[in-house]
Amino acid sequence: MRKLLKSILIGILIAILGTSPTFAQTATQENSHNQNLQEKQQVIVQLYDPRGNWVADGILSISNPRNGRIGIYMTTQCHVAVDEIQMDIAVEQYDEDRERWNQVDYLTYNFYPSGGKPLTEASVDFQLSGHESNCTYRLRGWHTVFVNGNYEELKSETPGIKITG
């Protein structure tokens, strides 16, 4: 019984494979000429991150360390070695009476290659003091990289969070 079932299944499989459509094209002078042109053409594909040619990624985050300070983390990562990375952070406080954001601080950090090592990444991680607690803050950031006198920039922004003491 098993041999009969196995034989039937193999027969069906062979019948299916044997009846698959096949297409052929007659060789003409025109077809061979097109084929030679296609072989000589080269396709160059350059893939870039949607963020930019030099900037790979930029991350900005805000946290509440519950000590009245604003926790700030910012990093900039690059596809290639760059001449300089500049990171700017605007600290904004929400004014509930006017229902708008007001800038209360602005910080700038510059990084350069050092020790013969290429510069492809820079980051800062700290707690900022000197601002009112029990208020809502957000951060806006600019990740700027410089290469041969040109620059590329990526902007980032955090949602607002309440900083408690």
C-alpha positions as CSV (number, residue, x, y, z in Angstrom):
1,M,0.0,0.0,0.0
2,R,2.8,2.4,0.9
3,K,4.7,1.6,-2.3
4,L,1.6,2.2,-4.4
5,L,1.0,5.6,-2.7
6,K,4.7,6.5,-3.0
7,S,4.7,5.6,-6.7
8,I,1.5,7.7,-7.4
9,L,3.0,10.7,-5.7
10,I,6.3,10.4,-7.6
11,G,4.3,10.0,-10.8
12,I,2.3,13.2,-10.1
13,L,5.5,15.1,-9.3
14,I,7.2,14.0,-12.5
15,A,4.1,14.9,-14.5
16,I,3.9,18.4,-13.0
17,L,7.6,19.1,-13.6
18,G,7.4,17.7,-17.1
19,T,4.6,20.0,-18.1
20,S,6.1,23.3,-16.8
21,P,6.1,25.9,-19.6
22,T,9.4,26.7,-21.2
23,F,10.1,29.7,-23.3
24,A,12.8,30.1,-25.9
25,Q,13.9,33.0,-28.0
26,T,15.4,32.8,-31.4
27,A,18.9,34.2,-31.7
28,T,19.1,37.1,-34.1
29,Q,21.8,39.7,-34.8
30,E,19.8,42.3,-32.9
31,N,19.4,40.2,-29.7
32,S,23.1,39.4,-29.6
33,H,24.0,43.1,-30.1
34,N,21.7,44.1,-27.1
35,Q,23.3,41.4,-25.0
36,N,26.8,42.7,-25.7
37,L,25.7,46.3,-24.7
38,Q,24.2,45.0,-21.5
39,E,27.4,43.2,-20.6
40,K,29.4,46.4,-21.1
41,Q,27.2,48.6,-19.0
42,Q,28.0,49.0,-15.3
43,V,25.5,49.9,-12.6
44,I,26.8,51.8,-9.6
45,V,24.5,51.9,-6.6
46,Q,25.3,54.2,-3.8
47,L,23.2,53.7,-0.7
48,Y,23.0,56.5,1.8
49,D,21.2,56.6,5.1
50,P,18.1,58.7,4.8
51,R,19.6,61.1,7.4
52,G,22.6,62.2,5.3
53,N,25.9,61.5,3.6
54,W,28.0,62.0,6.7
55,V,25.5,62.0,9.6
56,A,24.4,58.4,10.4
57,D,22.3,59.1,13.4
58,G,21.6,61.6,16.1
59,I,20.0,60.8,19.5
60,L,18.7,63.2,22.1
61,S,17.0,62.2,25.3
62,I,15.8,63.9,28.4
63,S,15.3,62.2,31.8
64,N,14.1,63.1,35.3
65,P,16.7,61.9,37.8
66,R,14.3,63.1,40.6
67,N,16.9,65.4,42.1
68,G,15.7,68.7,40.6
69,R,18.2,68.4,37.7
70,I,17.5,67.7,34.0
71,G,19.1,64.5,32.7
72,I,20.5,65.1,29.2
73,Y,22.0,62.6,26.8
74,M,23.0,63.4,23.2
75,T,25.1,61.5,20.7
76,T,26.0,62.0,17.0
77,Q,27.2,59.2,14.9
78,C,28.8,59.5,11.4
79,H,29.2,57.2,8.4
80,V,32.7,58.5,7.8
81,A,35.5,60.3,9.7
82,V,34.7,64.0,10.0
83,D,36.7,67.2,10.9
84,E,34.4,68.4,13.7
85,I,31.2,67.4,15.4
86,Q,29.2,70.2,17.0
87,M,26.2,69.5,19.2
88,D,23.8,72.3,20.3
89,I,21.1,71.8,22.9
90,A,18.3,74.2,23.6
91,V,16.6,73.7,26.9
92,E,13.0,74.8,26.9
93,Q,10.5,75.2,29.8
94,Y,6.7,75.1,29.2
95,D,4.8,78.2,30.3
96,E,1.4,76.9,31.4
97,D,-0.1,80.4,31.6
98,R,0.9,81.3,28.0
99,E,0.7,77.7,26.7
100,R,4.1,78.0,24.9
101,W,7.7,76.9,25.2
102,N,10.4,79.3,26.4
103,Q,14.1,78.7,25.9
104,V,15.8,78.9,29.3
105,D,19.3,77.5,28.4
106,Y,21.5,76.9,25.4
107,L,24.5,74.6,25.4
108,T,27.2,74.0,22.7
109,Y,29.7,71.1,22.6
110,N,32.5,70.8,20.0
111,F,34.5,67.7,19.3
112,Y,37.7,67.3,17.2
113,P,39.8,64.3,16.2
114,S,42.5,63.7,18.8
115,G,45.4,61.3,19.3
116,G,45.5,60.4,15.6
117,K,42.1,58.7,15.9
118,P,39.3,59.5,13.4
119,L,36.3,61.3,14.7
120,T,33.1,59.3,13.9
121,E,31.1,59.7,17.1
122,A,30.6,62.1,19.9
123,S,28.3,62.1,23.0
124,V,27.5,64.0,26.2
125,D,25.7,62.6,29.2
126,F,25.1,64.9,32.2
127,Q,22.6,66.4,34.7
128,L,21.9,70.1,34.3
129,S,21.2,72.1,37.4
130,G,20.1,75.7,38.0
131,H,16.5,75.4,36.7
132,E,13.2,75.2,38.6
133,S,12.0,71.8,39.6
134,N,8.3,70.7,39.2
135,C,8.2,72.2,35.8
136,T,8.0,70.6,32.3
137,Y,11.1,70.8,30.1
138,R,12.0,69.6,26.6
139,L,15.2,69.6,24.6
140,R,15.8,70.6,21.0
141,G,19.1,69.5,19.5
142,W,21.2,70.2,16.4
143,H,23.8,67.5,15.4
144,T,26.2,69.3,13.0
145,V,29.2,67.7,11.3
146,F,31.9,69.5,9.3
147,V,34.0,68.0,6.5
148,N,36.4,70.0,4.4
149,G,34.7,73.3,5.1
150,N,31.2,71.9,4.4
151,Y,28.6,70.9,7.0
152,E,25.6,68.7,7.4
153,E,23.0,69.0,10.1
154,L,20.4,66.8,11.8
155,K,17.7,68.2,14.1
156,S,16.1,66.3,17.0
157,E,13.6,67.1,19.7
158,T,12.3,65.4,22.9
159,P,8.8,65.4,24.3
160,G,8.3,67.5,27.4
161,I,8.7,65.8,30.8
162,K,8.1,67.1,34.3
163,I,11.4,67.5,36.3
164,T,10.8,66.8,40.0
165,G,13.0,67.5,43.0
